[in-house]
Amino acid sequence: MTIRRVNSFWNGGKEDVELLGGKGANLAEMTKAGLPVPLGFTITTEVCREFYRTGRQLPAGLMEEVFRALVELEREQDRGFGNAEHPLLVSVRSGGVTSMPGMMDTILNLGLNDETVEGVAKLTDNRRFAYDCYRRFVQMYGSVVYNIEGVHFERLIQKEKQFAGCMEDQQLSVESLISLVEQFKKLIDVRTGRSFPQDVKRQLQGAIEAVFLSWSSPRAKVYRKVHHIPDDQGTAVNVQSMVFGNMGERSGTGVLFTRNPSTGEHVMFGEFLMNAQGEDVVGGTRTPCPIAELQETMPDAYKELSICARQLELHYRDMQDIEFTIENGKLYLLQTRNAKRNARAALKVAADLAREGLISKEEALMRIDVQHLNHLLHRSLNTDSGHAVMTTGLPASPGAACGQVVFEADTADEWKRAGKEVILVRMETTPEDIHGVIAAEGIITLRGGMTSHAAVVARGMGKPCVCGCESMRLDEEQHQLIGNGIMIREGDWITIDGGSGQVIPGQLELREADLSPELINILDWADEVRSMKVIANADSPVDARKAREFGAEGIGLCRTEHMFLSPARLPIVQQMIMAEKEMDRQAALNRLLPMQRSDFEEIFREMDGCPVTIRLLDPPLHEFLPNIEELAEQLTALRSKEGETGGELLELERMIRRVRDLQESNPMLGQRGCRLGIMFPEIYEMQVEAIFQAVLRCIRDGIAVLPQVMIPLVGHVNELHLLRNLVDLIAEQVLGEERRYCPYKVGTMIEVPRAALTAGEIARSADFFSFGTNDLTQMTFGYSRDDAEGKFLAHYVENKLLPHNPFQVLDTEGVGKLIEMAVAQGRARNPLLTTSICGEHGGDYESIMFCQRIGLDYISCSPYRLPVSRIAAAQVHIRMQAELMLQEEDIQTNEAEEKAV
Amino acid sequence: MTIRRVNSFWNGGKEDVELLGGKGANLAEMTKAGLPVPLGFTITTEVCREFYRTGRQLPAGLMEEVFRALVELEREQDRGFGNAEHPLLVSVRSGGVTSMPGMMDTILNLGLNDETVEGVAKLTDNRRFAYDCYRRFVQMYGSVVYNIEGVHFERLIQKEKQFAGCMEDQQLSVESLISLVEQFKKLIDVRTGRSFPQDVKRQLQGAIEAVFLSWSSPRAKVYRKVHHIPDDQGTAVNVQSMVFGNMGERSGTGVLFTRNPSTGEHVMFGEFLMNAQGEDVVGGTRTPCPIAELQETMPDAYKELSICARQLELHYRDMQDIEFTIENGKLYLLQTRNAKRNARAALKVAADLAREGLISKEEALMRIDVQHLNHLLHRSLNTDSGHAVMTTGLPASPGAACGQVVFEADTADEWKRAGKEVILVRMETTPEDIHGVIAAEGIITLRGGMTSHAAVVARGMGKPCVCGCESMRLDEEQHQLIGNGIMIREGDWITIDGGSGQVIPGQLELREADLSPELINILDWADEVRSMKVIANADSPVDARKAREFGAEGIGLCRTEHMFLSPARLPIVQQMIMAEKEMDRQAALNRLLPMQRSDFEEIFREMDGCPVTIRLLDPPLHEFLPNIEELAEQLTALRSKEGETGGELLELERMIRRVRDLQESNPMLGQRGCRLGIMFPEIYEMQVEAIFQAVLRCIRDGIAVLPQVMIPLVGHVNELHLLRNLVDLIAEQVLGEERRYCPYKVGTMIEVPRAALTAGEIARSADFFSFGTNDLTQMTFGYSRDDAEGKFLAHYVENKLLPHNPFQVLDTEGVGKLIEMAVAQGRARNPLLTTSICGEHGGDYESIMFCQRIGLDYISCSPYRLPVSRIAAAQVHIRMQAELMLQEEDIQTNEAEEKAV
């Protein structure tokens, strides 16, 4: 279809956006679809370019074509442009190829003059309306075409209001409006030496030229520069009939959502006003009626509207948000667009549209915004604003929580038993606070970052947590928390949002998480579509159950250290660490073994038939020991005490010595991970023995166990080789003959840059690679997450030194390059190698996209992120397929062209 | 030349080692060179293989050939094999292709029997000697050929000694020896049922078979397995005439070094004994004479020996260590090999040989062992052993030092002023101890690793330091240091070796460092040969002068933080850091600016015409602040004091708060390097201003200044981009018009893995890359050097989990891969990019080899390592050239072969 330089809405469509601009193309699209759009035409962007090429002149013959096009509009509306009885009014709007909101000009009600205004008055039986339109038109024309600053018009309106003794524009009488029209005309005379044109054709030409000229206004130029829009793109001009909803009782106006934007329910939703203009609906002077009532008021219009709504949904294949006007019983659609909706509705609409056959399952999946989805999966604040905020800390674990403030883990525990809901507030938490964390609804810490003890434990438990609230002050003696001038005492209510980091005084209403049938439906589709498997990070039987419930196909990361932290076990773990003799250490390990075994056993039972990846002990040992400063305080206290304390004193001193021995200047880079397993082999031996004893019990009960032993922090193949031998040896010893029922695997976490760089070597001793992207990011960037997030990372992201926080969105350029290399080299050496990502990136969309691109087999994330990851995995699969198809088409096109040559 | 299966020494040479074995080839080589070697022949390895192929049988006809070959020996010595008057004696020795010391068998004095022994007695006029030879021969034959365990012979000797009432073998009389021969023969009879052969031909055949059989002895097999020597290589057998130095006053024996092995001086060095056997020289029963005296004793022999020495040096193109015997005035050389020598001599010999034209300069350079060289450049212990060691800590800064122990920096300072030499012993040092470090001859710390404060500062000053002496105990109250049961009090003497980490009680003699004319000579040659430039890490004008003296072509790393640590400046630096208001910080910076400027100015003047690379502030700020524990103690003390201390108290509390604010859980990965420059731009601004103000002053004095501003710890190109703009802006402001006289550069340290991974991007904003391999190794391995070296790294290296300590020898597989990638990508994007390595690897041979291989432009090392690095750079260049030539030859050969086809 050829687009003419003055192009009727009947001609062209969405695909002609380059010539017609966005608005013009959309109007043509709707017209073509047979929808009742007020007729009009578009003057193309090519005309705009010619306008500038020829020294800001409209091309010869253009206005003749415009007037010819107007005839069609006159015919359709049964009115005449400049006709005194039945005047046709038009709007003149700019419409660029790229949307530039607020940058370009618009003139409404063009066609009004001293004669036609009376015609409108008669037609609408509303003289005030007619003159208000006229007043507005002259004002708009004056500022757009003659460049008179708005303030001059405003000043006249102010004076008139003073004179009339009224406060609001709407209170001005017809007489005042008539007077204002005259004053505005005079203003134009005085300031430009030209008179406001009564000739409607001259009005139209002036308006068209003004729209073109607005393309080169300073603010438009700046906007284009900032948004990288080429200067020679040009704007189109859209001229369209005006319709009136205030032409009497058979006229009206309203807005319509084709479905409910809060719930997604498939019923028309919206409101309307009879005998009114659009601004009356928005203005709030009259109360609009629910759309359902239109069925009684104007059944025909309602029926047509229903049909249009359906037609629009079919055409745009999505829920629409429509503005409509009824003029003398005739329905006009002024605008339609894809409707905004909340997360809940988005989910239901997508699912419904797919079930209704409007879109495919794949399209439905692509329409889910995974960021929004996350809100649905945690409790959230019922309102986003209007509350005081004490501070915004680090969003350490998502979800909202509310409870009474306590400052001690013991208090938290007591109060919880007494049936209270509590929020635990600490400078920072240590393993000794664990019972307090378990008891609390949520946790606040003043120090520590996204990987602090509190943050890690809270995320593991799916419990809201805000960390690093450094701007607050905690007076531990007075039991007071002060932030932003607000003081909170023990027992006061407080609310936190672990998704945003907000700490709010008082008890706010929370909205529950929701695993709706629609979500389950969408998740099923996602599972059908995606190619990467989705597994979970789960450290306990409870987590494992939750993971399975949320659709995990296995456990990708079971951190055994969390098992060490439970209050019943910590003392034994400490005893193990403090042991100076091998024998004492072994005794403690012997007590830990059955505990670990029973953990593993329960997890294996929960994950019957699915792989379970168990990471051997990873963190530095001193993390399990009490804080040195606290020990020093205890020592001082003990020393000042009288009586028999010699034994205690010695033990305390010994403990302090041992804690000091184990302290490291950079624990992140110290004696942890497999280095621990190599220096203290008896610890790993105990863990591996516990794993295979558990395996044995499960096998005998007919459970399908697929254990995968993961060696953390390998940097050199020799480390893996040594420890792999240890695992094989113990597996052999424990399982004996029954080994054949347990095809276990041994692999490693790739989290040290060197491991990625030498992945080819390492793959020869590994059955699987799991990319520990948290640590890998820390070492590749040289960022300690704890330090960076509190100190410079926020500044970096704000000032665009980094595109994202690399702990949230995988850095594909640097860290990603390492991963890509490792996967390629690893697979080259070991074709059976499986690859996965664990760490928080496993729940992030962009990162998942990257994993799909480089062809990982699995992504692993926390149970609460599983739904998000399942959908994201489906989305990235669909995107990749689409890209591949495009590439194939390109290839075919090229081949065809080559053949043609 | 065809090698026969029984091959005379006249035939073959070095190149025939496969058939003749190492010893046989060397004997042939010497014979060919016309040297007076006792004549003999070699039975080839091929015979050995055949021996095994045919079921341990000598090939048919072999012995006939052997006897024919013997005739030549008889003729030369004018003796007869088995002749009673003038008996020819021979030795039968194994000689593999690969040396297997002590693994294979040897039989001497073969040819003795009851008759010939009397002939020898007459010839040597020494019946005891003749029977001692016979006794030894029978014993050797018994154990080698008949496999009788040595203990049986020893038992008989013991008995004989008891009977004769003597303690030593040498005291046995002729009669006893004759009796022993008879007892030995009987022993052989009894244990094997065979009698000791009086037929000398049978003796020889038995010996040859025994040597071949020893190839498959269990210990030889094990040795081959361990050393990866193929089992089918086989051994050769060497049969050679025996000569006797004890045939009277015209006979003698001795050892000769062709040059002095301690000094390298070109004079014959060695000793001899007339009328003696080799074992008399070694045995110490008689005192040998210096070789010079031989000139008087036997001028002809001496002259011949001189000629031989020269000939051997010419032939082997190296200083030789020769064993010789004179039999009746005739000189025989028994053995020659390249002589062992100490570092000093090695240097002189290499230089002299090149000057004498025996070897090329390149060969002379290749003969320098850079490890040994290092000893020459620092003071060292005059003896390596025989002293008690209190502990062996980490060798943190090389060189030996000796002084009286002090435990406080203040004491060190006082005592030094009083003219004493002191060694400072601390748990660990902080910036506040700096005056003590300056005053001390050497430093010992009980805690801290190779990158602790003490280690870094000491290395910078070229001062010996031993760190991490964790096995010692420091009783600070009692002023005692205890280690290995030895207690040292304040004022006691102690000696340390910072190269080995040894701490030794008492005052040991030290040998001074030595930049001898020979070394300077060799260094000049190295500079002619090498292709990589060698520059220095130097932080002060003193270091810069030292660097220039040691041949640096520029400064590759000037660490500005060390300038911050001087006692006069530290308080201002602390004030700057403690400032809470921008204004206060600026005030402190304003005071620091002229100080930094004058440092830079002096350094620029020292390095007139050479590039000076200045790294902006790198370490985390808290490193400049006092220790938190000490502050806490001060606080406690202050609180308990009475009187007006309110102001002080507040200030102290404020300081503690600030120190705590700046503390990081992993400072290595925290707010340091350019992150500091981005968060506190005023610090970098001051530094850059100081640099360019200094530049300006130098330019005006006609100094050629080539400043290179290095931005540390860049991980993302945006960081460099931002800071480069800052540098350019300030340079512009400060230099103005004079900018054209200063072609300054801005570059970055590549020390974060991400920087290496994204080097292509970074190179677009960088003029140079300097690889900070210390940090790059830390982050690539995920090792904190401080923690790793004290905790697991030693275990890793000992147990071969790692081939080397990667902080000493660059890990080419992992870290090296990153560097290689970065160089390739950086150059692709920026062809003008220059690349260098700084960090301690710049002084390590293997690492320098790697740098040459990947084509770095510069290596930078500490001034004291410069000579080593210059020679190493020349060596690796020569090696690379040789490899390239071999490759070209291969290519040419292949091409020729292809043409032929």
Interface residues (C-beta under 8 A of the other chain):
Chain A: E664 S665 N666 P667 M668 L669 G670 Q671 R675 I678 M679 L713 G715 H716 N718 E719 L722 E751 V752 P753 R754 L757 T758 E761 D775 Q778 M779 T780 F781 G782 Y783 S784 D786 D787 A788 K791 F792 H795 Y796 K800 L801 L802 D811 E813 G814 V815 K817 L818
Chain B: E664 S665 N666 P667 M668 L669 G670 Q671 R675 I678 M679 L713 G715 H716 N718 E719 L722 E751 V752 P753 R754 L757 T758 E761 D775 Q778 M779 T780 F781 G782 Y783 S784 D786 D787 A788 K791 F792 H795 Y796 K800 L801 L802 D811 E813 G814 V815 K817 L818
